[in-house]
Amino acid sequence: MLVLRLANLALLALYPVAWVSPLATAGLLPWFEGSQVSILGGLGDLWQVDAGLAVLVALFAVVIPYCKTLTLVAVQFGWLGRKAMPAVEALGKLSMVEVFLVAVYIVVVKGVGLGHVTPAWGLWLFTACVLGQMWVAHATARLMAASRS
């Protein structure tokens, strides 16, 4: 459980890094002012165009994954009981959505031919955070189920 706790605590630090790191390098796109797109930068640009969509993306890309990580920390350290694990699993299903959104964005921009988009290291970091969080949650659930037996 120590490794899972440390991995989960590392995610609390890595998620904010992923939010400001470049997800992609974009060229000739009218709705992005800079050439590098980050989650927070993209949310700022999106806010100017469509505030409702910006709030929705922020919810799935920032709030839900971080809430899942915080909830899992609370479960791992015994601050919340095992009964909180279904909430962690539900949040996990929603937190993969942001990786899908970035992938759709890249495909749409390339397909429309408005410019070019090249994935950057932040996309891989963000994807690793989401996948790492999925692993930590799954492994924690398995350990808790095994300890009940």
N, C-alpha and C positions, 0 to 999 in steps of 0.2 A: 504494500500500500504506500510505502514511502516514495517509491519511484513515481507512482501515479499522482501523489500529492505534489511532488516537485514539478512534474510535467505540467500539471494543471496551474500551479503558481507561475510557471514560466509563460504559460499562455496569457495570463493576466498582464504580463509585461510585453509580450510579442504582438498581441492584437493592436494596441495603439501604434506600434511601429509599422505594422502592416497597413493601418488606416492612412498613414501619411506617406508611405513609400509608393514609388511609381508602379502602377498596375500595368500600364501600357504607354507606349510612345505613340502619339497620334499626330498626324500631319494633315493640314488642309481641312480641318473640321470646323465648321462655322460656330458650333455651340461650345467649344472648349477654347479658352483663351490661350492656355499654355500648350506646350507640345507634350508634356508628360501628364498623365491622368492618374490621380490618386483617389482613394475613396472619399476622403474629406474634401479634396479639391473638386472632384466631380459632383459631390453633393452641393457645394457652394455654387457651382455653375448651374446645376439642375434647379436649385432653389430660385434662381433668377428667371428661369423659363417656366417651371411648373412646381410650385411649392408643395402641392399635394403629393406628387410623385417623389419629390425629394424626401419628404417625411416618411413615405412608405419604404423607400430604399434605405434610409437611415435606420429605420426600425429593423429591417432584415439584415443589413450589413454591419450594423454597429451595436444596437441595443440588444437584440436577441442573442447573438453569439456571446456577448459579454455577460448578459444575465445568466446564460447557461453555465458559463465558466464559474461565475460567482456562486450559483446554486450548487454546482458540483463541489466546489471548495467547502461550502457549508455542510454538505453531506459527508464528504471525506473526513472532515475534522469533527464530526459528530454534533454540529450545531443544529442540523436538521436531521430528522430520522430517515430511515429507508423509504418511508412513504413519499418522500420528495422525488424519488427516482423516476416515476412516470412523468413528472413535470420536466425533468432533465431530458428525458427521451422526446417529449413533445417539442421542447425548444430546439433540440437537435435536428428534428425534421425540418424545422423552419430555417435553421441557420445555414443550411447548405444552399439555400436559395440564392445568396449573394454571389457565389461562385458561378452559378448558372446565369445570373444577370450579366456578369462581366463577359462571360463567354458569348451570350447572345449579342451583347453590344459589339464585340469584335466581329462576329459573323455578319451582323447587319451592316456595319460600316464597310467591311470588305465587299459585301455583296452589292451594296448600293453604288460603290465606286466613288464616294465623296472624297476619299482620302486614303491614307494607309494607317493601319494600326499594327504595332508590333508589341507582343506581350513583353513585359519587363519583370525584373526580379521580384517586385512587390506582389505580383499576381501569384508567383510560386510561393512566396512567404505566406500570403493570405490563405492560399489553398492548403498549405501545410498546417497552418493554424486550425483550419476547419477540420481537416482530416485527423490531425492530432487530437483535437477535442473529441471527435467521434470515437477514436481509439480509447482515450482516457475514460470516457463515459461508459463505453461497452465493457472495458476491463474492470472498472469500479463496480458496475452492476453484477458482473460475474463473480467477483470476489465477495460481494455482499450476499449473493445467493448461495455461494459455497459455504459461507460462514454460518448461515442459517441451518444448514444441514447437519 
